[in-house]
Amino acid sequence: MAFETPRASLLRSGSLAARCVPEQEQVDEFFECRVLGKDRAERCLLDTHVSWTAVYPVSLRNGKTSATVTVKPLDEVGSVPGLPVISYADVARVLLELAGDRARAGQRLLITTANGWSAEPRSV
């Protein structure tokens, strides 16, 4: 499925500043392509003999590493409450650790804060 540049609508707020907002169907198509693309890539990995580990960090920011980063297998995570934020440096440190950890090969891992995950599914 090819993704073309979305048509945009020009909106004005109380000030004269304008912003570009894509129409909802283009936003939906974009996210569908991203999600399906990631899913297909993961399924392709399963069919290879490559040693892989997939990581899913929460929201990222610039900053130093912290001692409060947690790495959890995705099958143990029911929900990610709130908007946990970790640094790019935290992710880099975890990636370096994982590169030498053969026990984590073939796993899908969440990188989050110590309190940035729950085993319980999010209640609706």
DACOR-V67800 format. One record per residue. N is the residue number from 1. RES is the residue in one small letter. PHI is phi in radians with two decimals (NA if undefined). PSI is psi in degrees with one decimal (NA if undefined). D_LAST is the distance of its C-alpha to the last C-alpha in whole Angstrom. Layout:
BEGIN
<<N	RES	PHI	PSI	D_LAST> <N	RES	PHI	PSI	D_LAST>>
END
This chain:
BEGIN
<<1	m	NA	119.6	32> <2	a	-1.44	143.8	34> <3	f	-1.95	120.3	32> <4	e	-1.72	161.5	34> <5	t	-1.05	125.9	34> <6	p	-1.22	149.8	32> <7	r	-1.22	144.5	33> <8	a	-2.14	153.3	32> <9	s	-1.89	141.0	32> <10	l	-1.68	121.5	34> <11	l	-2.02	146.1	32> <12	r	-2.11	137.6	34> <13	s	-1.74	-166.1	32> <14	g	-1.00	-35.9	35> <15	s	-1.46	178.4	37> <16	l	-1.52	2.2	38> <17	a	-1.19	135.5	36> <18	a	-1.97	152.0	35> <19	r	-2.39	154.8	32> <20	c	-1.73	126.0	32> <21	v	-2.20	118.9	28> <22	p	-1.19	153.6	28> <23	e	-1.19	151.8	27> <24	q	-0.99	-39.9	23> <25	e	-1.15	-32.2	25> <26	q	-1.23	-37.9	27> <27	v	-1.10	-46.2	24> <28	d	-1.04	-44.1	22> <29	e	-1.11	-42.0	25> <30	f	-1.05	-50.0	25> <31	f	-1.18	-34.9	22> <32	e	-1.09	-43.7	22> <33	c	-1.08	-43.9	26> <34	r	-1.11	-48.1	25> <35	v	-1.16	-47.7	22> <36	l	-1.12	-37.2	24> <37	g	-1.11	-43.1	27> <38	k	-1.16	-41.8	26> <39	d	-1.09	-45.0	25> <40	r	-1.09	-42.2	28> <41	a	-1.08	-42.3	30> <42	e	-1.13	-41.3	28> <43	r	-1.12	-36.1	29> <44	c	-1.13	-38.3	32> <45	l	-1.04	-38.2	33> <46	l	-1.09	-26.5	32> <47	d	-1.57	2.4	35> <48	t	-1.84	173.1	37> <49	h	-1.78	16.8	39> <50	v	-1.36	139.0	38> <51	s	-1.45	116.2	37> <52	w	-2.35	156.7	34> <53	t	-2.45	126.8	31> <54	a	-1.71	130.6	28> <55	v	-2.06	144.2	26> <56	y	-2.26	91.5	23> <57	p	-1.34	153.0	23> <58	v	-1.32	-163.8	21> <59	s	-0.99	142.5	22> <60	l	-2.00	150.5	26> <61	r	-2.52	165.9	28> <62	n	-1.31	154.8	32> <63	g	2.57	176.7	33> <64	k	-1.44	166.7	35> <65	t	-1.24	154.6	33> <66	s	-2.21	164.3	32> <67	a	-1.55	1.9	32> <68	t	-1.78	17.2	28> <69	v	-1.45	137.4	27> <70	t	-2.12	140.6	25> <71	v	-2.03	119.2	25> <72	k	-2.21	137.1	23> <73	p	-1.05	136.1	23> <74	l	-1.03	-30.4	20> <75	d	-1.25	-8.9	20> <76	e	-1.70	-6.6	19> <77	v	-1.73	120.8	16> <78	g	-1.58	-33.7	13> <79	s	-2.81	163.8	11> <80	v	-2.13	96.7	13> <81	p	-1.29	145.0	12> <82	g	1.22	-152.6	14> <83	l	-2.24	74.1	17> <84	p	-1.12	143.9	19> <85	v	-2.27	133.1	23> <86	i	-2.24	169.4	26> <87	s	-1.61	158.1	29> <88	y	-1.01	-36.4	31> <89	a	-1.09	-37.3	33> <90	d	-1.06	-45.6	31> <91	v	-1.13	-41.9	30> <92	a	-1.05	-42.9	34> <93	r	-1.09	-45.3	34> <94	v	-1.10	-42.5	32> <95	l	-1.06	-40.4	33> <96	l	-1.12	-40.9	37> <97	e	-1.13	-42.7	36> <98	l	-1.18	-30.1	34> <99	a	-1.04	-30.6	37> <100	g	-1.79	8.0	39> <101	d	-1.89	91.6	37> <102	r	-1.16	-21.8	37> <103	a	-1.17	-22.5	35> <104	r	-1.63	-0.5	32> <105	a	-1.07	139.3	33> <106	g	1.41	10.2	31> <107	q	-1.86	156.2	28> <108	r	-1.91	120.1	25> <109	l	-2.14	138.4	24> <110	l	-1.61	132.2	22> <111	i	-1.90	118.2	24> <112	t	-2.60	-174.3	22> <113	t	-1.42	168.6	23> <114	a	-1.00	-37.2	23> <115	n	-1.79	11.6	20> <116	g	-1.59	27.9	18> <117	w	-2.75	160.3	16> <118	s	-2.53	144.0	15> <119	a	-1.30	-20.6	15> <120	e	-1.46	136.5	12> <121	p	-1.09	151.0	9> <122	r	-1.16	132.4	6> <123	s	-1.43	141.4	4> <124	v	-1.71	NA	0>>
END
